Structures are given as structure tokens and as C-alpha cells.
Amino acid sequence: MRTSFSRATMAAALFGLGTAMAAAMAGPASAVTLLYNDFSDLTGLQLNGVTSTIHSCSGGVGSTCSAVTDLHNENVLRLTNTTSQSGSAFSTTAISLDQNASFSTKFTFHFTDQQNGGADGIVFVLQTASNTAGGSGGGIGYQGIGNSVGVEFDNWDNGGGDGNSDNHAGINLNGNVSSVALTTAIPLLDSGALFTAWVDYDGVNNLLEVRANTTGIRDAVALLSYTVDLTDAAYLGNNPVFAGFTSGTGSAGADHDIVSWEFRSEFNPIDTPEPAALGLLGLGLIGLGLATRRRKSA
């Protein structure tokens, strides 16, 4: 018996394949996204230390805070702005990551108005304790924050823990600023250029990756990679986390600005090409076409 496929049948089959693929690619319904295209409105952020003062905050809660503009007239989150300071900004409420503690984030930042050579940089942080942390100097506001993971962009040489480099990125754990993974292969942080950073943790494979550049185009190869199980009780466990940034300065300082930020509470890397849905659909079409031709020639 010969069976033929009409165009309508093929279209329905492709539609079904596309629907199934879309469902497979969809993230958990409970996934949380934080999105700040700029920081004209700081609602949802708890500002601490000098960060609160810089933004003229009353109580440190977003809607009561004043916007700060940079040299490009952009509304930024300015963490520190001179020497001997500490500041931070964290999500006002804790965020539940997926069951593997996976997450993806992207943020843009720059360091300007350097004083005495510029220091000490910023740290992107996930931590379980509170939304009020932040210390000064070489600790970059991160030192001493237990049960945490941090990605630092550091423009001061504090010795061996910094790889004896005054221009590097590093992955830090549990408030220790001696990085477990470090690279100096990044453009000059003190250049004032706009940096884009991507940090992704694939909890299924226990892989943390960091990308950063001044082109704004996501690199295929990670700048830093580190294998760690963040669901271990020694790190984040399965606890909700506060997401945000810290900064600290000592005898040198700068305007440490976050220009934009997106955070996703699942492994869903930002700026990657969409999964090859069209390619797979094309293969499905080819397969259906071959099946039709074979049946017609049977």
C-alpha cells in the first residue's frame, strides 16, 4: 500500500516538531530575570555603604535613590567614586536558582576618573547571607562574604592572590580574594572603555565560565573556566541567593560604574545564537521529503 504526504500533513508535522522543540528549549516556569537596561530607576536594589551615599539614598532602597550619570550621560550604578571607600548593591530579595544552582548573567561596566593609578575594581557576587555586604580596599567589597561565588575585575596588584597583576579577572569563592582561576588576558581596565562581561554557571556539568571584552560581542571561547559544584553546602547549597556587585578602594580609587545588567536564575546564556531550530526543522523537512519520495517510488 502506498502512502502519500500532502503539503498540509507535512506542515502539521513540522509544526509539531517546532512546538516540541520550543517546549524543550523553554526554561523553568519559575525562572527569574532581573533586567536593568540602565540605572535611572534603582528599584529592586539594596544599596550599601558609600554606594547609598553616592546615589543620595534614603534607606538604600531603589525608588528613593537618585540617578547618577557618567561622562556619556548614561544612568549608571556607581559603586565607589574615590579613595578609601566600600560599597555594594544587591537584589533586595533573595532569588531561587534552579535545582542545580545554575545561572547566567551579562553586565556592562567601566572604570573612569582614576585617582592615584586607579583601584580596586568590582566583583559580581552571588551570596546567601544578606544584601548588605561590602568591604574596602584590596578586598574589593567581596572579602569575607562566606557562602558565595564572585567574579572580580581588578585593576590593582595586591600580590600573589592577584597573580601579581594590576589588570586581571578572577573567579573567587567564599569571600577569598585569592582567585581560584585568574587571567591577565583582558584589555586595560583603566582605559575607560566599556566592558561587557558574561558569567554562566552550568550546574548540570558544574562548569563556571567567564567572558569579557570591549567589543560587546560574546566570544565563543571562555576567558575563564572553573569546575565547581555550587550546590555543595560549602558554597551556595540550594539556598536562595542575593545577586549584585561590590567594590572597594584604598589609597587609589576610581568611578566604578555598572552601566547595564541582566541576570537569569537558570543556565540560559545571553547573546548566544539560538539553538539551531531552523536547521533541525530543515532536517525534518528533508527527512519528510525523502520519506515521501521513497513512498512515491515504492
C-alpha distance (Angstrom), angle and dihedral (degrees) to the residues before:
residue distance angle dihedral
M1 . . .
R2 3.77 . .
T3 3.82 118.6 .
S4 3.80 121.5 -162.2
F5 3.82 129.6 -162.1
S6 3.79 117.4 -136.9
R7 3.80 121.1 -149.3
A8 3.78 88.5 -108.4
T9 3.79 91.1 54.0
M10 3.80 91.6 49.2
A11 3.81 91.4 47.9
A12 3.79 90.8 50.3
A13 3.80 91.0 49.8
L14 3.79 91.7 49.9
F15 3.78 90.8 47.1
G16 3.78 89.8 52.5
L17 3.80 91.2 49.0
G18 3.79 91.4 48.7
T19 3.81 91.9 48.6
A20 3.79 91.9 50.3
M21 3.79 91.0 49.1
A22 3.79 91.9 49.0
A23 3.79 90.4 51.6
A24 3.79 91.2 48.9
M25 3.80 91.8 50.3
A26 3.78 94.9 46.7
G27 3.81 115.8 103.9
P28 3.78 127.1 -130.0
A29 3.78 113.7 -60.5
S30 3.81 89.1 -125.0
A31 3.82 95.2 55.3
V32 3.81 113.7 132.3
T33 3.80 125.2 -144.3
L34 3.79 124.6 -166.1
L35 3.80 112.8 -163.4
Y36 3.79 127.5 -176.2
N37 3.79 110.9 169.3
D38 3.80 84.2 178.8
F39 3.78 135.3 -14.2
S40 3.77 101.6 -110.1
D41 3.82 85.3 120.4
L42 3.80 117.7 37.5
T43 3.77 96.4 -173.4
G44 3.78 110.5 143.2
L45 3.80 94.6 33.0
Q46 3.78 129.1 102.4
L47 3.81 108.7 -147.9
N48 3.78 117.8 -155.0
G49 3.79 138.3 -171.0
V50 3.78 117.1 -12.2
T51 3.82 90.9 -10.6
S52 3.78 88.1 70.9
T53 3.80 91.2 48.6
I54 3.81 93.2 48.2
H55 3.79 89.7 54.5
S56 3.82 93.8 44.0
C57 3.78 91.3 -122.6
S58 3.75 128.0 -179.4
G59 3.78 105.7 -148.0
G60 3.78 92.3 -12.3
V61 3.80 96.7 -95.3
G62 3.79 118.7 136.2
S63 3.78 107.4 -113.8
T64 3.83 91.2 51.3
C65 3.79 93.3 54.2
S66 3.78 129.2 97.4
A67 3.79 120.8 -123.0
V68 3.81 118.0 -115.4
T69 3.80 121.7 -151.0
D70 3.79 127.9 -152.3
L71 3.79 130.4 -145.7
H72 3.81 89.5 -76.6
N73 3.81 92.1 53.2
E74 3.80 90.6 -110.4
N75 3.79 120.1 146.3
V76 3.80 103.5 -117.6
L77 3.78 140.1 177.5
R78 3.82 101.1 -116.9
L79 3.80 109.6 -161.7
T80 3.82 99.3 -179.7
N81 3.80 133.1 -2.1
T82 3.80 110.1 -176.9
T83 3.82 143.3 12.7
S84 3.82 128.6 -49.7
Q85 3.78 97.3 19.7
S86 3.78 141.5 129.4
G87 3.77 129.4 -164.0
S88 3.76 144.2 153.0
A89 3.78 144.8 -178.5
F90 3.80 123.6 -151.0
S91 3.77 136.2 172.8
T92 3.79 108.1 -83.1
T93 3.79 91.9 -129.8
A94 3.79 130.0 36.4
I95 3.81 117.3 -101.0
S96 3.79 125.2 -139.2
L97 3.79 111.3 -133.5
D98 3.79 120.6 -155.4
Q99 3.81 119.0 -82.4
N100 3.81 91.6 -85.6
A101 3.84 93.6 49.5
S102 3.80 87.8 -114.7
F103 3.80 121.3 163.6
S104 3.79 143.2 159.6
T105 3.78 128.6 -153.5
K106 3.78 140.8 173.2
F107 3.78 127.5 -167.9
T108 3.78 138.9 167.2
F109 3.79 123.3 -143.4
H110 3.78 145.1 160.2
F111 3.79 139.2 -166.4
T112 3.82 116.6 -137.8
D113 3.82 140.5 159.8
Q114 3.80 92.2 40.8
Q115 3.80 116.3 -161.2
N116 3.81 121.3 -156.5
G117 3.78 91.9 -6.7
G118 3.78 98.6 -41.2
A119 3.83 129.9 -87.3
D120 2.99 163.0 -133.0
G121 3.80 109.4 -16.4
I122 3.79 136.0 -151.0
V123 3.81 139.0 -68.0
F124 3.79 127.3 -150.8
V125 3.80 104.3 -143.2
L126 3.78 141.1 -168.1
Q127 3.80 112.2 -172.6
T128 3.77 137.5 161.0
A129 3.82 103.0 -147.5
S130 3.81 109.6 72.3
N131 3.78 146.0 -44.9
T132 3.80 95.4 -110.2
A133 3.81 105.0 73.8
G134 3.80 127.6 124.1
G135 3.81 135.5 127.3
S136 3.80 133.0 -172.0
G137 3.77 141.0 -110.1
G138 3.78 124.1 8.6
G139 3.80 90.2 -2.8
I140 3.83 86.7 70.8
G141 3.79 89.3 -145.3
Y142 3.80 89.5 -66.1
Q143 3.78 103.8 83.3
G144 3.80 113.0 111.5
I145 3.82 97.8 17.8
G146 3.80 102.4 132.9
N147 3.80 125.6 -155.1
S148 3.76 92.7 27.6
V149 3.77 146.9 115.6
G150 3.80 121.8 -143.2
V151 3.78 138.0 -176.4
E152 3.79 111.9 -154.7
F153 3.78 131.5 -158.7
D154 3.79 101.8 -164.7
N155 3.80 128.3 -174.8
W156 3.82 98.7 -178.8
D157 3.80 131.5 75.8
N158 3.79 109.5 -126.8
G159 3.78 94.9 168.2
G160 3.77 133.2 -105.4
G161 3.80 96.1 -6.2
D162 3.78 87.2 60.4
G163 3.78 93.6 45.3
N164 3.83 85.4 -108.8
S165 3.79 87.5 -75.5
D166 3.80 131.3 132.3
N167 3.82 92.6 -161.4
H168 3.78 117.2 48.3
A169 3.79 149.7 112.6
G170 3.78 123.2 -130.5
I171 3.79 144.7 177.5
N172 3.81 113.5 -126.6
L173 3.79 133.4 -172.3
N174 3.80 133.9 -154.4
G175 3.79 97.4 -7.2
N176 3.79 95.3 -54.4
V177 3.81 111.1 133.7
S178 3.80 92.9 -162.1
S179 3.78 95.3 100.3
V180 3.80 121.0 -128.2
A181 3.81 87.3 -151.8
L182 3.79 125.2 21.1
T183 3.79 139.8 174.1
T184 3.78 133.9 -173.5
A185 3.82 91.7 -169.4
I186 3.79 95.3 106.0
P187 3.81 131.6 104.7
L188 3.79 118.5 -94.7
L189 3.81 108.2 -69.2
D190 3.81 91.3 -158.3
S191 3.80 92.0 57.4
G192 3.80 91.4 92.5
A193 3.81 89.6 -125.5
L194 3.78 120.5 144.4
F195 3.79 109.9 -103.0
T196 3.78 125.4 -159.5
A197 3.80 118.5 -155.4
W198 3.78 130.6 -170.6
V199 3.81 121.6 -166.6
D200 3.81 119.6 -175.0
Y201 3.77 130.8 177.1
D202 3.79 117.6 -165.2
G203 3.79 101.5 -163.1
V204 3.79 93.3 -173.3
N205 3.81 89.7 64.0
N206 3.83 96.6 25.8
L207 3.80 89.9 -124.3
L208 3.81 123.9 148.3
E209 3.81 115.8 -168.8
V210 3.79 132.3 -175.4
R211 3.79 127.6 -163.9
A212 3.80 126.5 -179.9
N213 3.79 136.6 165.5
T214 3.79 144.3 139.7
T215 3.82 95.9 -115.0
G216 3.80 96.0 74.0
I217 3.79 89.7 -134.8
R218 3.80 115.3 118.5
D219 3.79 111.8 -115.9
A220 3.78 119.1 -130.0
V221 3.81 91.5 -137.4
A222 3.80 120.7 57.2
L223 3.79 120.7 -118.4
L224 3.81 90.5 -144.6
S225 3.80 131.9 16.0
Y226 3.79 128.7 -176.2
T227 3.79 132.3 173.7
V228 3.81 113.4 -136.9
D229 3.79 137.0 142.1
L230 3.79 102.8 -129.2
T231 3.81 90.7 -175.4
D232 3.80 87.6 70.5
A233 3.80 109.8 111.9
A234 3.80 88.1 -123.7
Y235 3.82 89.0 68.4
L236 3.82 125.4 21.2
G237 3.80 99.2 -31.8
N238 3.79 110.3 -171.5
N239 3.79 92.2 -51.3
P240 3.80 126.0 127.9
V241 3.79 111.7 -100.9
F242 3.77 138.8 -143.0
A243 3.81 110.3 -132.0
G244 3.77 124.3 -155.0
F245 3.78 150.3 89.9
T246 3.78 138.7 -70.7
S247 3.79 133.4 -164.7
G248 3.77 137.2 -179.0
T249 3.79 136.6 -177.5
G250 3.79 134.5 -165.9
S251 3.77 129.4 175.9
A252 3.80 87.8 -19.6
G253 3.79 127.5 45.6
A254 3.80 148.2 167.4
D255 3.77 144.4 -176.6
H256 3.81 100.8 -79.0
D257 3.80 104.7 -163.0
I258 3.80 133.1 -177.2
V259 3.80 105.5 -157.0
S260 3.81 100.9 -176.0
W261 3.80 137.9 -6.1
E262 3.78 140.2 -167.8
F263 3.80 123.4 -178.3
R264 3.81 128.3 -175.6
S265 3.81 122.7 -168.2
E266 3.80 92.4 -141.3
F267 3.79 137.7 52.0
N268 3.79 98.5 -83.6
P269 3.82 107.7 133.6
I270 3.79 114.5 -142.5
D271 3.82 121.7 -126.9
T272 3.79 95.0 13.9
P273 3.80 117.3 134.6
E274 3.77 110.4 -94.8
P275 3.81 113.8 -98.9
A276 3.79 109.1 -81.8
A277 3.77 92.5 -92.2
L278 3.77 93.8 148.0
G279 3.78 90.9 48.0
L280 3.79 91.5 51.4
L281 3.77 91.3 46.0
G282 3.79 87.8 50.7
L283 3.79 89.8 52.9
G284 3.78 88.5 49.7
L285 3.78 89.8 51.8
I286 3.81 91.0 49.1
G287 3.78 90.2 48.4
L288 3.77 92.7 50.2
G289 3.79 90.3 46.1
L290 3.81 91.7 51.8
A291 3.78 90.8 47.5
T292 3.79 90.1 51.1
R293 3.79 93.2 48.4
R294 3.77 91.9 47.6
R295 3.78 91.5 50.8
K296 3.78 91.7 47.2
S297 3.78 91.1 51.1
A298 3.81 92.7 45.6
